[in-house]
Amino acid sequence: MKSAAPRPPSTPLLPKRATPAASPPGQRRLTRWALTLFGFALSLALVANAFVEPSLADGRLSLTPRFALDAWISDLPRHLAWVLPFAACAAAILPLRALGWGFALGHTRAPPLAARYHAVATGAFVHNALPFGLGDLCRAQLLSRRHALPLFEGLGAALVCKLFEFVALIALASLAIFATRLGPGAPSQMGLHSALPLAATLALFLVALCALAARFLWPFARLLESRGRLPRLARALRSLGQGLTPIRSPRQCLQLALAALGPVLMPALGYGLALQGVGVERGLLFGPLLLGAITLSQFSVGLPIGVGMYYLSATWAARALGVPADDAAALACLTHLTTVATHLALGAVSITLFRVRPGDFWPGRIERARAPSKATFDREETTS
């Protein structure tokens, strides 16, 4: 009789690896509130830098006023001569941006210019009235509900327009540096000689990323649809790829490059008039440089410190051009308040005329019911 094979020694059961417990909702909410309060405090400190000069001496922080505040307030009406033209330049940005948005969407898919303008103005109202910079998303959602334009297609086209505006700003700032190289208030004092190449590199990277997304989002969305997986994500990627398509067309790129000059020239002219009004010689030529310094400072991802970075960059650039500290603070304060007030006023008018309701900013059944079918998707892919 064969003896039974000996059993291998039993291995002790290893304890199961404990899965990390998710943080409770209250803790996550507390973390978000703490980060928001920290960002608000940091933004307030950056704004205060326009009025006081911090310094460290013997390990102690001291704050020295840059100017007398009561004299500064009484002197503010003197700047009214350039504030009104600046408001006109700020108002002209919205229709010019609506015009460029139509070139990005294409003449066959773009809603009428009036609808695009009201959407852009409403987005500007949301951008200035609420935090987190949701203006572009809200204007795309508004046209999605009112004109059956897919949400991510409108958002992708808006992002392409913003990208071309960034490229136009870099080109305009480079021309301004070349034109003012031999004049007083050399732009090298502002550090833009080193910042512009970095900005140009960032712009080229964003253009390449946008072109790759426009090339591969459509096939990826088609792959998801063929396998029947994640239908909502497939529709979103398909719409986003449609919105980014203009970057693959040389003709539309040329149109967008020309259309992007308007929304950049208007604020550059406004800041140039402001510099001219505070006594900067050839201030109109330095307007693009001030706009470039403010724009580059807004790439602060994460904390809500956009307002603080605006005041910091505007006053720093103005002082680098020889503007006194009190006039630099007045320039930053008045340009910011004028831009916000102008866009809020125009946005309120558009909200009234366009009869915008809070429900227009939420995805609804209208958009899903009017979404293009798979046959339409195949036909559009063949034509593109």
C-alpha positions as CSV (number, residue, x, y, z in Angstrom):
1,M,0.0,0.0,0.0
2,K,1.3,3.4,-1.0
3,S,1.8,5.8,1.7
4,A,0.1,9.1,1.4
5,A,2.2,12.0,0.3
6,P,3.1,14.3,3.2
7,R,1.1,17.5,3.2
8,P,3.1,20.7,2.8
9,P,3.3,22.7,6.0
10,S,0.4,25.0,6.2
11,T,1.4,28.6,5.8
12,P,-0.1,31.0,8.2
13,L,-2.6,33.4,6.8
14,L,-1.2,36.8,6.2
15,P,-3.2,39.6,7.6
16,K,-5.1,41.5,4.9
17,R,-3.7,44.9,4.1
18,A,-5.9,47.5,5.6
19,T,-7.3,49.9,3.1
20,P,-6.8,53.5,4.0
21,A,-9.9,55.0,5.3
22,A,-11.3,57.9,3.3
23,S,-11.3,61.2,5.1
24,P,-14.8,62.2,6.3
25,P,-16.7,64.9,4.4
26,G,-16.4,67.3,7.3
27,Q,-12.6,67.1,7.2
28,R,-12.4,67.6,3.5
29,R,-14.8,70.6,3.8
30,L,-12.6,72.0,6.6
31,T,-9.5,71.6,4.4
32,R,-11.1,73.4,1.5
33,W,-12.2,76.3,3.8
34,A,-8.7,76.5,5.3
35,L,-7.1,76.7,1.9
36,T,-9.7,79.3,0.7
37,L,-9.1,81.5,3.8
38,F,-5.3,81.2,3.4
39,G,-5.6,82.2,-0.3
40,F,-7.8,85.2,0.7
41,A,-5.3,86.3,3.4
42,L,-2.4,85.9,0.9
43,S,-4.3,87.9,-1.7
44,L,-5.1,90.6,0.8
45,A,-1.4,90.8,1.7
46,L,-0.4,91.1,-1.9
47,V,-2.9,94.0,-2.4
48,A,-1.5,95.7,0.7
49,N,2.0,95.6,-0.9
50,A,0.8,98.4,-3.2
51,F,0.3,100.7,-0.2
52,V,3.0,99.6,2.3
53,E,6.5,98.4,1.9
54,P,7.5,95.3,4.0
55,S,11.1,95.0,5.3
56,L,12.9,92.7,7.7
57,A,15.3,94.3,10.2
58,D,16.8,92.3,13.1
59,G,14.4,89.5,12.5
60,R,11.4,91.7,12.8
61,L,8.9,92.5,10.1
62,S,8.1,96.2,9.7
63,L,5.6,97.8,7.4
64,T,6.4,101.3,6.0
65,P,3.6,103.3,4.2
66,R,4.6,104.1,0.6
67,F,2.6,107.3,0.7
68,A,0.1,109.3,2.7
69,L,-3.3,107.5,2.3
70,D,-5.5,110.6,2.8
71,A,-3.6,112.6,0.2
72,W,-3.8,109.6,-2.2
73,I,-7.6,109.4,-1.8
74,S,-8.1,113.1,-2.4
75,D,-5.9,112.9,-5.5
76,L,-7.9,110.1,-7.1
77,P,-10.3,112.4,-9.2
78,R,-7.3,113.6,-11.1
79,H,-7.1,110.2,-12.9
80,L,-10.6,110.5,-14.3
81,A,-9.1,111.8,-17.6
82,W,-7.8,108.3,-18.4
83,V,-10.2,106.2,-16.5
84,L,-13.1,106.8,-19.0
85,P,-11.1,105.9,-22.1
86,F,-9.8,102.8,-20.2
87,A,-13.5,101.8,-19.5
88,A,-14.3,102.1,-23.2
89,C,-11.3,99.9,-24.1
90,A,-12.4,97.3,-21.5
91,A,-16.0,97.3,-22.9
92,A,-14.7,96.8,-26.5
93,I,-13.0,93.5,-25.5
94,L,-16.4,91.7,-25.2
95,P,-17.7,92.1,-28.8
96,L,-14.3,91.5,-30.2
97,R,-14.0,88.3,-28.2
98,A,-17.5,87.2,-29.5
99,L,-16.3,87.8,-33.0
100,G,-13.2,85.7,-32.6
101,W,-15.3,82.9,-31.0
102,G,-17.4,82.8,-34.1
103,F,-14.3,82.2,-36.3
104,A,-13.3,79.3,-34.0
105,L,-16.7,77.7,-34.2
106,G,-17.0,78.1,-38.0
107,H,-19.7,79.9,-39.9
108,T,-21.9,76.8,-40.2
109,R,-22.0,76.0,-36.5
110,A,-21.6,79.3,-34.8
111,P,-24.7,80.9,-33.3
112,P,-25.5,84.5,-34.3
113,L,-23.2,87.3,-33.3
114,A,-25.8,88.8,-30.9
115,A,-26.2,85.5,-29.0
116,R,-22.4,85.0,-28.8
117,Y,-22.0,88.5,-27.5
118,H,-24.6,88.1,-24.8
119,A,-23.0,84.8,-23.8
120,V,-19.5,86.4,-23.6
121,A,-20.9,89.3,-21.6
122,T,-22.7,86.9,-19.2
123,G,-19.5,84.9,-18.8
124,A,-17.6,88.1,-18.0
125,F,-20.3,88.9,-15.4
126,V,-19.9,85.4,-13.8
127,H,-16.1,85.7,-14.0
128,N,-16.0,89.0,-12.0
129,A,-18.9,88.2,-9.7
130,L,-17.9,84.7,-8.6
131,P,-14.6,83.0,-7.7
132,F,-12.8,80.2,-9.6
133,G,-12.9,81.8,-13.0
134,L,-16.0,80.0,-14.4
135,G,-16.7,82.6,-17.1
136,D,-15.7,80.6,-20.2
137,L,-17.6,77.5,-18.9
138,C,-20.7,79.5,-18.3
139,R,-20.8,81.2,-21.7
140,A,-20.3,77.8,-23.4
141,Q,-23.1,76.3,-21.3
142,L,-25.4,79.2,-22.1
143,L,-25.0,78.6,-25.8
144,S,-25.4,74.9,-25.3
145,R,-28.9,75.4,-23.7
146,R,-30.0,78.2,-26.1
147,H,-28.6,77.1,-29.4
148,A,-28.0,73.3,-29.0
149,L,-24.3,73.8,-29.3
150,P,-22.5,71.0,-27.5
151,L,-21.0,72.3,-24.3
152,F,-17.5,71.0,-24.8
153,E,-17.4,72.1,-28.4
154,G,-18.1,75.7,-27.4
155,L,-15.6,75.4,-24.5
156,G,-12.9,74.0,-26.7
157,A,-13.4,76.8,-29.2
158,A,-13.2,79.4,-26.4
159,L,-10.0,77.8,-25.2
160,V,-8.5,78.0,-28.7
161,C,-9.4,81.7,-28.8
162,K,-7.7,82.3,-25.5
163,L,-4.6,80.5,-26.7
164,F,-4.4,82.7,-29.8
165,E,-4.9,85.8,-27.7
166,F,-2.0,84.7,-25.5
167,V,0.2,84.2,-28.6
168,A,-0.9,87.7,-29.9
169,L,0.0,89.2,-26.6
170,I,3.5,87.7,-26.7
171,A,4.0,89.1,-30.2
172,L,2.7,92.5,-29.3
173,A,4.9,92.7,-26.1
174,S,7.9,91.7,-28.2
175,L,7.2,94.5,-30.7
176,A,6.8,96.9,-27.8
177,I,10.2,95.9,-26.3
178,F,11.8,96.3,-29.7
179,A,10.2,99.7,-30.2
180,T,11.1,101.0,-26.8
181,R,14.6,99.5,-26.5
182,L,16.4,102.8,-27.0
183,G,14.0,105.0,-25.2
184,P,13.6,106.0,-21.5
185,G,12.3,103.5,-19.0
186,A,14.0,100.6,-20.6
187,P,11.9,97.4,-20.4
188,S,14.9,95.4,-19.2
189,Q,14.2,96.9,-15.8
190,M,10.9,95.0,-15.7
191,G,12.5,91.6,-16.3
192,L,10.4,91.0,-19.4
193,H,13.5,90.2,-21.5
194,S,13.8,86.9,-19.5
195,A,10.0,86.4,-19.0
196,L,9.0,86.7,-22.7
197,P,11.1,83.7,-23.9
198,L,9.5,81.6,-21.1
199,A,6.1,82.8,-22.1
200,A,6.8,82.0,-25.8
201,T,7.9,78.5,-24.8
202,L,4.7,78.0,-22.7
203,A,2.7,79.2,-25.7
204,L,4.4,76.8,-28.1
205,F,3.8,74.0,-25.6
206,L,0.1,74.8,-25.3
207,V,-0.3,75.0,-29.1
208,A,1.3,71.6,-29.5
209,L,-0.8,70.2,-26.7
210,C,-4.0,71.6,-28.3
211,A,-3.0,70.2,-31.7
212,L,-2.4,66.8,-30.3
213,A,-5.7,66.9,-28.4
214,A,-7.5,67.9,-31.6
215,R,-5.8,65.0,-33.5
216,F,-6.4,62.2,-31.1
217,L,-9.6,63.0,-29.2
218,W,-11.8,62.0,-32.1
219,P,-10.3,58.5,-32.6
220,F,-10.3,57.9,-28.8
221,A,-14.0,58.9,-28.6
222,R,-14.8,56.7,-31.6
223,L,-13.0,53.8,-29.8
224,L,-15.0,54.3,-26.7
225,E,-18.3,54.4,-28.7
226,S,-17.4,51.2,-30.7
227,R,-16.8,49.3,-27.4
228,G,-19.9,50.8,-25.8
229,R,-18.0,52.2,-22.8
230,L,-18.4,55.5,-21.0
231,P,-20.9,57.1,-23.5
232,R,-21.0,60.4,-21.7
233,L,-17.2,60.7,-21.7
234,A,-17.2,59.7,-25.4
235,R,-19.7,62.5,-26.3
236,A,-17.7,65.0,-24.3
237,L,-14.4,64.1,-25.9
238,R,-16.0,64.2,-29.3
239,S,-17.4,67.6,-28.7
240,L,-14.1,68.9,-27.3
241,G,-12.2,67.6,-30.3
242,Q,-14.7,69.3,-32.6
243,G,-14.1,72.6,-30.7
244,L,-10.3,72.2,-31.0
245,T,-10.4,71.4,-34.7
246,P,-9.6,75.0,-35.9
247,I,-6.0,74.6,-34.8
248,R,-5.5,72.0,-37.5
249,S,-6.7,74.3,-40.3
250,P,-4.2,76.8,-41.6
251,R,-7.0,79.0,-42.9
252,Q,-8.9,79.1,-39.6
253,C,-5.6,79.6,-37.7
254,L,-4.9,82.7,-39.8
255,Q,-8.4,84.0,-39.2
256,L,-8.1,83.4,-35.4
257,A,-4.7,85.1,-35.3
258,L,-6.1,88.2,-36.9
259,A,-9.3,88.1,-34.7
260,A,-7.2,87.6,-31.6
261,L,-5.4,91.0,-32.1
262,G,-8.6,92.9,-31.2
263,P,-9.1,91.6,-27.7
264,V,-5.4,92.2,-27.0
265,L,-5.0,95.6,-28.7
266,M,-7.9,97.1,-26.7
267,P,-6.6,96.4,-23.2
268,A,-3.0,97.2,-24.3
269,L,-4.3,100.6,-25.5
270,G,-6.2,101.1,-22.2
271,Y,-3.1,100.4,-20.1
272,G,-1.0,102.6,-22.4
273,L,-3.5,105.4,-21.9
274,A,-3.3,104.8,-18.1
275,L,0.5,105.0,-18.2
276,Q,0.4,108.1,-20.3
277,G,-2.0,109.6,-17.8
278,V,0.3,109.1,-14.9
279,G,3.2,110.7,-16.7
280,V,5.1,107.9,-18.4
281,E,6.8,109.2,-21.6
282,R,5.6,107.1,-24.6
283,G,3.2,105.3,-22.3
284,L,1.2,104.0,-25.2
285,L,4.1,101.9,-26.3
286,F,4.6,100.5,-22.8
287,G,0.9,99.4,-22.5
288,P,1.6,95.9,-24.0
289,L,4.4,95.4,-21.5
290,L,2.1,96.3,-18.5
291,L,-0.6,94.0,-19.9
292,G,2.0,91.2,-20.4
293,A,3.2,91.5,-16.8
294,I,-0.3,91.3,-15.5
295,T,-1.2,88.4,-17.7
296,L,1.8,86.3,-16.8
297,S,1.1,86.9,-13.1
298,Q,-2.4,85.3,-13.5
299,F,-0.9,81.8,-14.0
300,S,-1.4,81.1,-10.3
301,V,-3.1,77.7,-10.2
302,G,-4.7,76.6,-7.0
303,L,-5.3,79.4,-4.4
304,P,-7.7,82.3,-5.2
305,I,-5.0,85.0,-5.3
306,G,-5.7,86.5,-8.7
307,V,-6.7,89.9,-7.4
308,G,-3.6,90.1,-5.2
309,M,-1.3,89.1,-8.1
310,Y,-3.0,91.7,-10.2
311,Y,-2.2,94.5,-7.8
312,L,1.3,93.2,-7.2
313,S,2.3,92.9,-10.8
314,A,0.6,96.1,-11.9
315,T,2.3,98.3,-9.2
316,W,5.6,96.5,-9.7
317,A,5.6,97.1,-13.5
318,A,4.4,100.7,-13.1
319,R,7.1,101.5,-10.6
320,A,9.7,99.8,-12.8
321,L,8.7,102.3,-15.6
322,G,9.3,105.2,-13.3
323,V,5.8,105.8,-11.9
324,P,5.7,107.1,-8.3
325,A,4.4,104.7,-5.7
326,D,1.1,106.6,-5.2
327,D,0.3,106.8,-8.9
328,A,1.2,103.1,-9.3
329,A,-1.2,102.2,-6.6
330,A,-3.9,104.4,-8.2
331,L,-3.3,102.8,-11.6
332,A,-3.6,99.3,-10.2
333,C,-6.7,100.1,-8.2
334,L,-8.5,102.1,-10.8
335,T,-7.8,99.8,-13.7
336,H,-9.0,96.8,-11.7
337,L,-12.2,98.5,-10.4
338,T,-13.0,99.9,-13.8
339,T,-12.6,96.6,-15.6
340,V,-14.8,94.8,-13.0
341,A,-17.4,97.5,-13.0
342,T,-17.6,97.7,-16.8
343,H,-17.9,94.0,-17.3
344,L,-20.4,93.6,-14.5
345,A,-22.5,96.4,-16.0
346,L,-22.4,95.0,-19.6
347,G,-23.0,91.5,-18.2
348,A,-26.1,92.7,-16.3
349,V,-27.5,94.3,-19.4
350,S,-27.0,91.0,-21.4
351,I,-28.5,88.9,-18.6
352,T,-31.6,91.1,-18.8
353,L,-31.9,91.3,-22.5
354,F,-31.0,87.6,-23.1
355,R,-33.3,86.6,-20.2
356,V,-30.7,84.4,-18.6
357,R,-31.9,82.3,-15.7
358,P,-29.9,80.3,-13.2
359,G,-31.1,77.1,-14.8
360,D,-29.4,78.0,-18.0
361,F,-26.0,77.2,-16.4
362,W,-26.9,73.6,-15.6
363,P,-26.8,70.7,-18.0
364,G,-30.3,69.7,-19.1
365,R,-32.2,67.4,-21.3
366,I,-32.2,69.8,-24.2
367,E,-28.5,69.3,-24.7
368,R,-28.6,65.5,-24.5
369,A,-31.6,65.3,-26.7
370,R,-30.1,67.4,-29.4
371,A,-26.6,65.8,-29.2
372,P,-25.5,64.6,-32.6
373,S,-26.0,60.9,-33.3
374,K,-23.2,58.4,-34.2
375,A,-24.1,58.7,-37.9
376,T,-23.6,62.5,-37.7
377,F,-20.3,61.9,-35.9
378,D,-19.1,59.6,-38.7
379,R,-20.2,62.1,-41.4
380,E,-18.5,65.0,-39.6
381,E,-15.3,63.0,-39.2
382,T,-15.3,62.2,-42.9
383,T,-15.7,65.8,-43.9
384,S,-13.0,67.0,-41.5
